[in-house]
């Protein structure tokens, strides 16, 4: 198995910075802000041919209350999963009671752990390390994670304790893995739904908007199918976003939508569909991703209100009528299992291979039933179609004057293709291309005889006008 290394310590000691250094990425949010990381984040790192898994965790202070206690639970679970633990402390703040308590816990769990004294840049390293010898930990390293100082040497010594065996890339996406992003406004139950889909408390859930700050990628298998579930931060209206951290969280959510095959948009049944839900839905459609709508917190809703919500969704979501709507309760699990059927259907439709012959036959039938309009006295001619891409399905149609095809006729063709090809749960893109006229920029050159004839005709016209 690949070595699994967990990064633990108090808040704001540089765990996410070290995570980004080891994985050579910017996957973990980093800011001078304690308690920024809340969920376990897994990454794959490689050092001189040695591959290992790194787990970034939230801070443990020993005095957790409320949401901090859930964050600490995630960190303690990462310790249990790890083969080795990098116990990080802050060289500038020195040793404190929380560090001593965490060291005692690691000894009780009989875990292999190493003390990592971070932020030694700009200060005397020997003096910075001397304060931590009281912990009695033999393996101690001084590093500056933000600059990469001492990181390679430290990891090399940590990995020396594990057998050097070639291992497959377990965290790399497997061919055919379906990436599913769970998005929505804050506090609509995204993390609860992710935990319910996984069947474990994988991400922090708390009755507080903005609990999730980073996009968490989770690989798992269900029924011999590989999935990558992406839990994202809630997206609020721009005028309500004031913290810089929240701005970065929203950016990572929008990137997760672009990275996914299928997006599950979660809405709150108690609040109905609001404008921010429509904005998020519009972004998912523009990104061209497969779409599944989940109306959460359906339990406890009165029958009259349920009918009103269904009618409201049917009225306001006419432009996304291809997406399945599920009424669920993520807390109790009602209806959650049915989401997989719609996710699989949307993925199959979004990645389906389309043949040129089939697309052209559908185009000819659609034009025969309802021909394009006339433009400047000339009929728009659509000749043939072929596939141009997947996720979303892109259909390229060739013809004459295609630049003048009205949007209404384009929507007509999209519906025809979606119906005939049974492309359920995914938007369809149509792109028109006009054949170039080889004589468009070439003027007809007259012969000498044609020039003389033209002069005689012009002279005749002038004489007629004088009379």
C-alpha angles and dihedrals in degrees: 000000000000114000111257116212121189124202111214136166145106120318117285098015093123105266095140091045090054090045090057091047093052096044092039090228143100095235095125120067111242126194139140089261126112117233095020094136114063108158132052111265121196125206138172119235133185129201119182092329095318112120122200141160122248124201119202114203141184122261125276117210101163093237099077121159131172113346092001089066090057090049090051090051089056090051093049090050090052089054090055092050096047129093090204133015128214104209104204125203134176115252092199096053096041128210120330139172094270091058091051092049092050091048089052091051092051090052091050091053089051091230126161103244139167129206113237115193105201132194097038091143112119096014136081107277096206092051092046093052096045093074092059098053086088088076089068095226113152097200108065130159132186115212144159103218095187091060099030093242112161094354099115093047091049095049091045091058093044092052092048088079091062126073115262100237127149110250133185120251099263095178096049113104111263118230106266095023110147113224110211120187118199108207138168145115121309117286098012092121104265096142091044089053091048091053091047092051091049096042093229141076094263100149133034115269120192137154093251129098114246097027092140112061103166135045108256118203114204123185117204142147127237123180093346090307123116118227135180109205116200119201110198139191119261118263117223130184113287095244090059095052110095107144118084090221091058091051091056090046090055091049090054090048091054090047090051089055090053090047096050131088094208129021122208107204110203120205132183113246092202091059098036121213112328133187094263089057089055092049091052091046090052091053091051090051092047089051087054096229127153109264137215121174119213120190102201132199091038091151114096095025116133117241092244092052091047091055090048092051092050092050091046092051092048091050100045099036100054089121090059099042091132092070123090117239118213125190106211147161109219091187095058098025096241110160094350095117091059090064091077093062091056092042091053092046093050091048093050091049094046094050099036118131113235125202124224092229093055094045092049093050091052090048092051091049092048092049091048091053095043118009122208116262126265117264118198090340093308128105119237107241120209108191111175143341137215138177118272103180149327137254091058105026107242119203118192116203122195126203146106125302090003090150088071097054105127119236091243091061091047090054088049091055092046091055092046092052093044091051098044096043094039092232096174122181098010134087119242122223122207122195123189125211127188122212111242117248106230091205097048095104097031121094118213109253111219123221121235091258092052090050092053091048091051091052092051091050093049091049090051091051091052092052091050091053092051091054 
